């Protein structure tokens, strides 16, 4: 799970179908309990130079108990979605 900045075997998580305006895919990570995250780092699939696949953008959302079961879109200190 924590293989950032290495290219072992060239594998990657990929959505089930091609993404477009109608298709919505996600990757969910359950940390089991409340944590403070100070950074999130992602990497595309390089595949030894053959893949070079990565999203142009993605949305970061989080869920906390007691918030009505809603996913909340992450915003920086200036209230901008990142």
DSSP file (Angstrom, degrees, kcal/mol; ACC not computed):
  #  RESIDUE AA STRUCTURE BP1 BP2  ACC     N-H-->O    O-->H-N    N-H-->O    O-->H-N    TCO  KAPPA ALPHA  PHI   PSI    X-CA   Y-CA   Z-CA
    1    1 A X              0   0    0      0, 0.0     2,-0.9     0, 0.0     3,-0.0   0.000 360.0 360.0 360.0 -36.2    0.0    0.0    0.0
    2    2 A X        +     0   0    0      1,-0.1     0, 0.0     2,-0.0     0, 0.0  -0.580 360.0 127.4-104.9  70.4    2.8    2.5    0.8
    3    3 A X    >   +     0   0    0     -2,-0.9     3,-1.2     3,-0.1     5,-0.2  -0.158  28.6 157.0-115.5  37.5    4.9    2.2   -2.4
    4    4 A X  T 3   +     0   0    0      1,-0.2     3,-0.1     3,-0.1    -2,-0.0  -0.373  64.1  15.2 -69.2 143.0    5.2    5.8   -3.4
    5    5 A X  T 3  S+     0   0    0      1,-0.2     2,-0.3    -2,-0.1    -1,-0.2   0.650 104.8  98.7  68.5  21.7    8.1    6.9   -5.6
    6    6 A X    <   -     0   0    0     -3,-1.2    -1,-0.2     2,-0.1    -3,-0.1  -0.930  59.5-151.3-130.0 161.2    9.0    3.4   -6.7
    7    7 A X        +     0   0    0     -2,-0.3     3,-0.5    -3,-0.1     2,-0.4  -0.191  30.3 161.3-125.8  39.8    8.2    1.5   -9.9
    8    8 A X  S >  S-     0   0    0      1,-0.2     3,-0.8    -5,-0.2    -2,-0.1  -0.505  78.5 -16.8 -66.9 122.0    8.1   -2.2   -8.8
    9    9 A X  T 3  S-     0   0    0     -2,-0.4    -1,-0.2     1,-0.2    -2,-0.0   0.360  95.6-107.4  66.1  -3.7    6.2   -4.3  -11.3
   10   10 A X  T 3  S+     0   0    0     -3,-0.5    -1,-0.2     1,-0.2    -2,-0.1   0.621  70.0 148.0  65.7  14.3    4.6   -1.2  -12.9
   11   11 A X    <   +     0   0    0     -3,-0.8     2,-0.3    34,-0.0    35,-0.2  -0.277  18.8 171.8 -80.4 167.6    1.1   -2.0  -11.3
   12   12 A X        -     0   0    0     33,-0.1     2,-0.4    34,-0.1    32,-0.1  -0.977  39.8 -94.5-164.9 157.7   -1.5    0.5  -10.3
   13   13 A X        -     0   0    0     -2,-0.3     2,-0.3    14,-0.0    32,-0.1  -0.677  47.5-175.8 -74.2 135.2   -5.1    0.9   -9.1
   14   14 A X        -     0   0    0     -2,-0.4    -2,-0.0     2,-0.0     0, 0.0  -0.983  27.8-105.4-133.4 146.1   -7.3    1.6  -12.1
   15   15 A X        -     0   0    0     -2,-0.3     4,-0.1     1,-0.1    10,-0.0  -0.300  29.4-119.4 -65.9 156.3  -11.0    2.4  -12.3
   16   16 A X  S    S+     0   0    0      2,-0.1     2,-0.3     0, 0.0    -1,-0.1   0.868  93.0  22.2 -64.8 -38.2  -13.3   -0.4  -13.6
   17   17 A X  S    S-     0   0    0      1,-0.0     2,-0.1     0, 0.0    -2,-0.1  -0.809  99.6 -78.1-126.8 166.7  -14.5    1.7  -16.6
   18   18 A X        -     0   0    0     -2,-0.3     2,-0.3     1,-0.1     5,-0.1  -0.436  53.1-122.2 -62.5 135.5  -13.2    4.6  -18.6
   19   19 A X        +     0   0    0     -2,-0.1     2,-0.2     3,-0.1     5,-0.1  -0.630  46.4 142.8 -86.1 137.4  -13.9    7.9  -16.7
   20   20 A X        -     0   0    0     -2,-0.3     0, 0.0     3,-0.3     0, 0.0  -0.792  67.7 -66.0-150.1-164.7  -16.0   10.7  -18.2
   21   21 A X  S    S+     0   0    0     -2,-0.2    -2,-0.0     1,-0.2     0, 0.0   0.752 133.3  39.1 -65.0 -23.4  -18.5   13.3  -17.1
   22   22 A X  S    S+     0   0    0      2,-0.0     2,-0.2     0, 0.0    -1,-0.2   0.803 100.0  81.2 -96.3 -34.8  -21.0   10.5  -16.2
   23   23 A X        -     0   0    0     -5,-0.1     2,-0.4     1,-0.0    -3,-0.3  -0.536  57.5-169.8 -78.9 137.4  -18.7    7.9  -14.7
   24   24 A X        +     0   0    0     -2,-0.2     2,-0.3    -5,-0.1    -3,-0.0  -0.970   9.2 172.1-131.0 115.9  -17.7    8.3  -11.1
   25   25 A X        -     0   0    0     -2,-0.4     2,-0.3   -10,-0.0   -10,-0.1  -0.865   6.3-176.5-119.7 155.7  -15.0    6.1   -9.5
   26   26 A X        -     0   0    0     -2,-0.3     2,-0.5     2,-0.0    -2,-0.0  -0.981  24.7-141.6-149.7 160.4  -13.3    6.4   -6.2
   27   27 A X        -     0   0    0     -2,-0.3     2,-0.4     2,-0.0    -2,-0.0  -0.995  25.1-162.3-122.6 121.1  -10.6    4.9   -4.0
   28   28 A X        -     0   0    0     -2,-0.5     2,-0.5     2,-0.0    -2,-0.0  -0.893   7.5-166.4-111.7 134.1  -11.6    4.8   -0.3
   29   29 A X        -     0   0    0     -2,-0.4     2,-0.7     2,-0.0    -2,-0.0  -0.980   7.2-157.6-119.1 120.4   -9.1    4.4    2.6
   30   30 A X        -     0   0    0     -2,-0.5    -2,-0.0     1,-0.1     0, 0.0  -0.875   9.1-174.3-100.7 113.3  -10.6    3.5    6.0
   31   31 A X        -     0   0    0     -2,-0.7     2,-1.1     2,-0.1    -1,-0.1   0.405  32.3-135.4 -88.1   2.3   -8.2    4.4    8.8
   32   32 A X  S    S+     0   0    0      3,-0.0     2,-0.3     0, 0.0    -1,-0.1   0.028  77.4  32.4  71.2 -28.5  -10.5    2.8   11.4
   33   33 A X  S    S-     0   0    0     -2,-1.1     2,-0.2     0, 0.0    -2,-0.1  -0.944 102.9 -68.4-149.5 169.4  -10.2    5.7   13.9
   34   34 A X        +     0   0    0     -2,-0.3     2,-0.3     2,-0.0    30,-0.0  -0.417  55.8 170.5 -66.9 129.9   -9.8    9.4   13.8
   35   35 A X        -     0   0    0     -2,-0.2     2,-0.6     2,-0.0    -4,-0.0  -0.940  34.8-126.1-133.8 155.6   -6.4   10.6   12.6
   36   36 A X        -     0   0    0     -2,-0.3     2,-0.5     2,-0.0    -2,-0.0  -0.937  27.1-157.8-100.9 116.9   -4.9   14.0   11.7
   37   37 A X        -     0   0    0     -2,-0.6     3,-0.1     1,-0.1    -2,-0.0  -0.822  15.5-178.0 -95.9 132.4   -3.4   13.8    8.1
   38   38 A X        +     0   0    0     -2,-0.5     2,-0.3     1,-0.3    -1,-0.1   0.539  69.0  11.2-104.9 -10.6   -0.8   16.3    7.3
   39   39 A X        -     0   0    0      2,-0.0     2,-0.4     0, 0.0    -1,-0.3  -0.976  52.6-157.2-162.4 151.3   -0.2   15.2    3.7
   40   40 A X        -     0   0    0     -2,-0.3     2,-0.4    -3,-0.1    -3,-0.0  -0.992  17.7-173.5-131.4 125.3   -1.7   13.1    0.9
   41   41 A X        +     0   0    0     -2,-0.4     2,-0.3     2,-0.0   -37,-0.1  -0.976   3.5 179.7-124.2 131.7    0.6   11.9   -1.9
   42   42 A X        -     0   0    0     -2,-0.4     2,-0.3   -38,-0.0    -2,-0.0  -0.863   6.7-164.3-125.2 161.9   -0.4   10.0   -5.0
   43   43 A X        -     0   0    0     -2,-0.3    -2,-0.0   -39,-0.0     2,-0.0  -0.998  13.7-132.5-146.2 143.8    1.5    8.7   -8.0
   44   44 A X        -     0   0    0     -2,-0.3     2,-0.6     1,-0.1    10,-0.3  -0.120  40.2 -83.2 -81.6-174.3    0.4    7.6  -11.4
   45   45 A X  B     +A   53   0A   0      8,-3.2     8,-2.8     1,-0.2     7,-0.3  -0.853  42.1 171.6 -98.8 120.2    1.6    4.4  -13.2
   46   46 A X    > > -     0   0    0     -2,-0.6     5,-2.2     6,-0.2     3,-0.9   0.835  15.0-167.1 -94.9 -41.3    4.9    4.7  -14.9
   47   47 A X  G > 5S-     0   0    0      1,-0.3     3,-1.6     3,-0.2    -2,-0.1   0.877  72.5 -54.4  56.9  44.2    5.4    1.1  -15.9
   48   48 A X  G 3 5S-     0   0    0      1,-0.3    -1,-0.3     2,-0.1   -41,-0.0   0.772 108.4 -50.8  63.6  25.7    9.1    1.5  -16.8
   49   49 A X  G < 5S+     0   0    0     -3,-0.9    -1,-0.3     0, 0.0    -2,-0.2   0.379 128.8  92.1  94.1  -4.5    8.2    4.2  -19.3
   50   50 A X  T < 5S+     0   0    0     -3,-1.6    -3,-0.2    -4,-0.3    -2,-0.1   0.731  88.1  37.1 -94.3 -24.8    5.4    2.3  -21.0
   51   51 A X      < +     0   0    0     -5,-2.2    -5,-0.2     2,-0.1    -4,-0.2   0.947  57.5 169.8 -92.0 -67.7    2.4    3.4  -18.9
   52   52 A X        +     0   0    0     -6,-0.5     2,-0.5    -7,-0.3    -6,-0.2   0.927  29.3 155.3  50.0  52.6    2.6    7.0  -17.9
   53   53 A X  B     +A   45   0A   0     -8,-2.8    -8,-3.2     2,-0.0     2,-0.3  -0.928   3.5 137.4-114.2 131.5   -1.0    6.9  -16.7
   54   54 A X        -     0   0    0     -2,-0.5     2,-0.2   -10,-0.3   -10,-0.1  -0.973  52.0 -95.9-164.1 154.5   -2.3    9.3  -14.1
   55   55 A X        -     0   0    0     -2,-0.3     3,-0.1     1,-0.1   -11,-0.1  -0.526  20.8-142.0 -75.7 145.8   -5.3   11.5  -13.3
   56   56 A X  S    S-     0   0    0      1,-0.3     2,-0.3    -2,-0.2    -1,-0.1   0.793  83.7  -9.4 -74.5 -28.4   -5.2   15.1  -14.3
   57   57 A X        -     0   0    0      2,-0.0     2,-0.3    -3,-0.0    -1,-0.3  -0.978  62.9-172.1-159.3 162.0   -7.1   16.0  -11.2
   58   58 A X        -     0   0    0     -2,-0.3     2,-0.4    24,-0.2     0, 0.0  -0.966  23.4-118.3-152.1 166.2   -9.0   14.4   -8.3
   59   59 A X        -     0   0    0     -2,-0.3     2,-0.6    22,-0.0    -2,-0.0  -0.893  17.8-147.2-110.8 136.9  -11.1   15.4   -5.4
   60   60 A X        +     0   0    0     -2,-0.4    14,-3.0    14,-0.2     2,-0.3  -0.923  24.7 170.6-105.9 121.9  -10.2   14.7   -1.8
   61   61 A X  E     -B   73   0B   0     -2,-0.6     2,-0.3    12,-0.3    12,-0.2  -0.908  11.8-163.5-126.6 156.0  -13.2   14.1    0.6
   62   62 A X  E     -B   72   0B   0     10,-2.5    10,-3.4    -2,-0.3     2,-0.4  -0.945   7.8-147.7-137.4 160.3  -13.3   12.9    4.2
   63   63 A X        -     0   0    0     -2,-0.3     2,-0.4     8,-0.2     8,-0.1  -0.990  12.8-174.2-129.5 135.9  -15.9   11.5    6.5
   64   64 A X    >   -     0   0    0      6,-0.5     3,-1.3    -2,-0.4     5,-0.4  -0.986  32.5-105.0-130.0 141.9  -16.1   12.0   10.2
   65   65 A X  T 3  S+     0   0    0     -2,-0.4   -31,-0.0     1,-0.2    -2,-0.0  -0.313 105.3  30.3 -59.3 145.6  -18.5   10.4   12.7
   66   66 A X  T 3  S+     0   0    0      1,-0.0    -1,-0.2     0, 0.0     0, 0.0   0.531  88.3 104.6  84.1   5.8  -21.2   12.8   14.0
   67   67 A X  S X  S-     0   0    0     -3,-1.3     3,-1.0     3,-0.1    -2,-0.1   0.042 103.1 -94.5-106.2  24.5  -21.4   14.8   10.7
   68   68 A X  T 3   -     0   0    0      1,-0.2     3,-0.1     0, 0.0    -3,-0.1   0.677  66.8 -74.5  75.5  16.9  -24.6   13.3    9.5
   69   69 A X  T 3  S+     0   0    0     -5,-0.4     2,-0.3     1,-0.2    -1,-0.2   0.630  93.3 141.7  72.4  12.7  -23.0   10.6    7.4
   70   70 A X    <   -     0   0    0     -3,-1.0    -6,-0.5    -6,-0.2     2,-0.4  -0.655  53.3-127.2 -90.4 142.0  -22.0   13.1    4.7
   71   71 A X        -     0   0    0     -2,-0.3     2,-0.5    -8,-0.1    -8,-0.2  -0.736  27.6-147.6 -81.1 136.0  -18.7   13.1    2.8
   72   72 A X  E     -B   62   0B   0    -10,-3.4   -10,-2.5    -2,-0.4     2,-0.3  -0.917  10.1-126.5-112.5 128.4  -17.0   16.5    3.2
   73   73 A X  E     -B   61   0B   0     -2,-0.5   -12,-0.3   -12,-0.2     2,-0.1  -0.569  32.3-115.2 -73.7 130.5  -14.9   18.0    0.4
   74   74 A X        -     0   0    0    -14,-3.0     8,-0.9    -2,-0.3     2,-0.3  -0.422  35.5-175.5 -69.1 137.7  -11.5   19.1    1.7
   75   75 A X  B     -C   81   0C   0      6,-0.2     6,-0.2    -2,-0.1    -1,-0.0  -0.976  21.0-122.8-131.1 147.2  -10.7   22.8    1.6
   76   76 A X    >   -     0   0    0      4,-2.7     3,-2.3    -2,-0.3    -1,-0.0  -0.080  46.7 -81.4 -76.8-175.3   -7.4   24.6    2.4
   77   77 A X  T 3  S+     0   0    0      1,-0.3    -1,-0.1     2,-0.1    -2,-0.0   0.731 132.9  54.7 -63.9 -22.3   -7.1   27.3    5.0
   78   78 A X  T 3  S-     0   0    0      2,-0.1    -1,-0.3     0, 0.0     3,-0.1   0.296 120.7-110.1 -91.2   9.1   -8.4   29.9    2.5
   79   79 A X  S <  S+     0   0    0     -3,-2.3     2,-0.4     1,-0.3    -2,-0.1   0.694  72.1 142.5  70.5  21.8  -11.5   27.7    2.0
   80   80 A X        -     0   0    0      2,-0.0    -4,-2.7     1,-0.0    -1,-0.3  -0.779  55.5-119.7 -91.7 134.9  -10.4   26.7   -1.6
   81   81 A X  B      C   75   0C   0     -2,-0.4    -6,-0.2    -6,-0.2    -7,-0.0  -0.554 360.0 360.0 -68.6 136.7  -11.0   23.2   -2.7
   82   82 A X              0   0    0     -8,-0.9   -24,-0.2    -2,-0.2    -1,-0.1   0.373 360.0 360.0-116.9 360.0   -7.7   21.5   -3.6
